Amino acid sequence: MRIKKIRDYLANASYDIQDRLFILLSLIAMISMICAIVGGMAIGENWQGLVFTFVGLLTFALIVYLAYRFDRLRLAEVIIAMLTTFVVMPMVFFTSGGIYGGTPIWFMLSILYIGMILRGRARAILLVCQILVISACYYCEYFHIIEVIPHTEDMVFLDSFTTLIIVSCMMLLLVSFQTYLYRLENKRSEERREEIDAMSKAQSRFFSNMSHEIRTPVNTIIGLNEMILREDTTREVAEDAAIIQSSSRMLLNLINDILDMSKLQSGKMDINPVVYNIGNMLSEIVNMIWGRAKEKGLEFNIDVDPEVPARLVGDEVRIEQILLNILTNAVKYTNSGSVSFFIGTKITEKQDVTMVYRVTDTGMGIRKESMPYLFSAFRRIDEQQTRLIEGTGLGLSITKELLDLMGGEIRVNSIYTEGSTFTVEIPQGFVDDEKVGALDLQSYQGNAQKRLLGQSFEAPDVKVLVVDDNSTNLMVVKKLLGDTGIRVDTVQSGVQALQMTLGTEYHLIFMDHLMPGMDGITCMHRIREQAGGLCRDAKIVALTANAGTENQNLYMREGFDGYLLKPVSGYQLEEEIIRQLPGGLIRFNGAEASGRSDSMKAHRIRRFPILITTDSVCDLPEEEISKNDIAIIPYHVYINEGDFYDGTETHSRGVLAFMEEKGARIRSESPSKEEYEQFFAGQLKNAINIIHISMSAAISEGYKRALAASETFDNVTVIDCGSISSGLGMHVMKARDLAREGKSVEQIRDELVKSRENICAGFIVEDPSHLEETGSFPAFFTRLSQIFYLHPVLEIKGGRIRVRRVYLGNRERVIKNHVQRMLRNSPTSRVNTGCLFITHTGLDSEELTQIKALVEKKMTFDRIIIQRAGAAVTTELGPGCFGLIFEMG
């Protein structure tokens, strides 16, 4: 029973691991001491040593027993360590042969005991004391200060042998048990982690399923209620229907909040930038807030800066969600007065803008002590005052998380009982210089009401098939499209859909995803591949209750032409039909509807058969990028502690300025795998296939990361160009030309791989110290270059970077020699004289003119492009550097 109790204690994870080691070591030590006594008696050990060992055994056993019984193990650990250090070990040493006995080996065990069992200050002090005691014992024996009872020669061998065996076994058992305990703890930690992961996945599945199941009946409620609002009903019925519509939307918002918080907590929330019209977004927001403010008798003021760009690049859905959360809170917590909404900008870079949204209310305000909890999930501040106001308490928490994901920020100023001001800043790209001008949002509101109350077009020649296993959903879609004259057929399974597409040519198919038997994705692929099918080229749009960016990306990757989320309105269905179908099939109702539709068509997404993308280190002129629809993902440039996007948040001029500062730390890095995945997913909305061209894998991690990200998609090809800077740019231009010629992805890839050896790029470096900092240059070579005014030339060819030659002399002479040598070593008959790049890191116009003149004197090119290198390339090469890049024929 006693043995079982001890065994259970040692295996019980609830007890401290060092306490369990103490019990185990104590048991092993007592057994070893018994063995030592028996062995000593057997080999004729002197009686003094045996007596000390026996007394030590009794004392040891008594202390362990009392400590275990009265739960004072930690005190016992220290007492035993002190007795062993200051009494037992010295006495055994002097009575058992000194250094010619087994005591030195016991000293090792004593040090191990102190190191493994004790903790904190006691361990450090007693370790020092043990070393001092050992030193003192050896000193006393060496100088004969204390007489040592000697061993015979036979006894020396027997004592040291038995001690070595006993201590080795003890240490083996101790280390084995400790290893066992750590493995056990690791196993338990792994089991807990798996359990937490399983709970997290179960929670995500629950919220996802809940969202799907709730959206289905809400789709019916909102859809049929919209039909009531469209009809010529009494005022009372119309008011009741409006209340139903508002309440349904509120329920939907609550579901979305819970689902979004679940995604944010699990790290699965994605940001998907798209091109959007800010006027349209603001009109949607105003339409939703205006009515709520009017119901409470609040004045709602909107002020839009006319200089705001009309078309921005960002996640429109999430930005609208952020603004709605803040505006909804402002209306909810304001009982009288007004809510004001300001929209402005802070221009930061040529192709970047910081949008500023400011919401001011005259509501109850926020207490100062409540500010730290303002963005906490499931928590509402000042609950006594807000207990009667609906909501989950998630809105601001979600807002803060989304802004963090987008690199934005939110600030709050509030005076309790007087009101609050929330300021949101979100970095966005903008498409062109078109400004939003004077926006009449009230007219937007009126147009939206008209859209709700009647269809915007008629299309009697259009045939649409709706596939959904829920008959109510089919009825809702059919009713919402009833006034458009479209022929709407409905089926409740994928098998029935395949039967219909064999006999009828549909222009558009709305497809549910989760259906029994054959799901929507499988059905879509079967329709595309159906032998003898009439709808292989039909537009197929996912119409599903599966919310979330990951689902939307899934449908785009699988090949759907569009995505609509239930509940869906008549307006959304009509807009999707306008987007998917050619204009000749649709007849718009009136000038206003036509204008709306024309605007919609002007912003339709153009899907490229092959879209060429690359990194910001391609060093191409802005006009080449914009006019040829080349998509760019920026590198990161780290300046001191800051992280900036190359080409958008920082440029080479800013980098050069920082390089002049003493002690400035600057480096560049490619986007992460996750950033490449988001970039590819966003670009696939505009393209069927993507060819991404990366800088040489020997120089940057960009190729490896982009290649890893491309494995998520089956229509993204990543190519290592084997060059840098404008050498990469020349590959991009070549790929663009091949894509325009109608070449396939495989043909373009093969051509680019062949041309890797044909791109010549030679950069002359002014100051090698920057290359030394990045690890590309040895320090001794940098010192030599600075002492003897050497100018190394870096050649990048076939993916390899090397020092081709070194020039000596003043800068003017070096420039002349470099131009002549680069073009002299390249026979005119072999040079492709279509284009040459002079890419530089901050040269003045006089030097650039000189270089161009030298090139023209040596060889004639159709185009000579002088291009300033981007921030990332400037970071690597340093100031005063320039290169000639051209292609061999």
Secondary structure, 3 states (H helix, E strand, C coil): CHHHHHHHHHHCCCCCHHHHHHHHHHHHHHHHHHHHHHHHHHHCCCHHHHHHHHHHHHHHHHHHHHHHHCCCHHHHHHHHHHHHHHHHHHHHHHHCCHHHCCHHHHHHHHHHHHHHHCCHHHHHHHHHHHHHHHHHHHHHHHCCCCCCCCCCHHHHHHHHHHHHHHHHHHHHHHHHHHHHHHHHHHHHHHHHHHHHHHHHHHHHHHHHHHHHHHHHHHHHHHHHHHHHHHCCCCHHHHHHHHHHHHHHHHHHHHHHHHHHHHHHHHCCCCCCCEEEEHHHHHHHHHHHHHHHHHHCCCEEEEEECCCCECEEEECHHHHHHHHHHHHHHHHHCCCCCEEEEEEEEEEEECCEEEEEEEEEECCCCCCHHHHHHCCCCCCCCCHHHHCCCCCCCCHHHHHHHHHHHHCCEEEEEEECCCEEEEEEEEEEEECCCCECCCCCHHHHHHHHHHHHHCCCEECCCCEEEEECCCHHHHHHHHHHCHHHCCEEEEECCHHHHHHHHHHCCCCEEEECCCCCCCCHHHHHHHHHHCCCCCCCCCEEEEEECCCCHHHHHHHHHHCCCEEEECCCCHHHHHHHHHHHCCHHHCEECHHHHHHHHHHHHHCCCCCEEEEEEEEHHHCCCHHHHHHCCCEEECCEEEECCEEEEECCCECHHHHHHHHCCCCCCEEEECCCHHHHHHHHHHHCCCEEEEEEEECCCCCCCHHHHHHHHHCCCCCEEEEECCCCHHHHHHHHHHHHHHHHCCCCHHHHHHHHHHHHHHEEEEEECCCCHHHHHCCCCCHHHHHHHHHHCEEEEEEEECCEEEEEEEEECCHHHHHHHHHHHHHHCCCCCCEEEEEEEEEECCCCHHHHHHHHHHHHHHCCCCEEEEEECCHHHHHHHCCCCEEEEEEEC
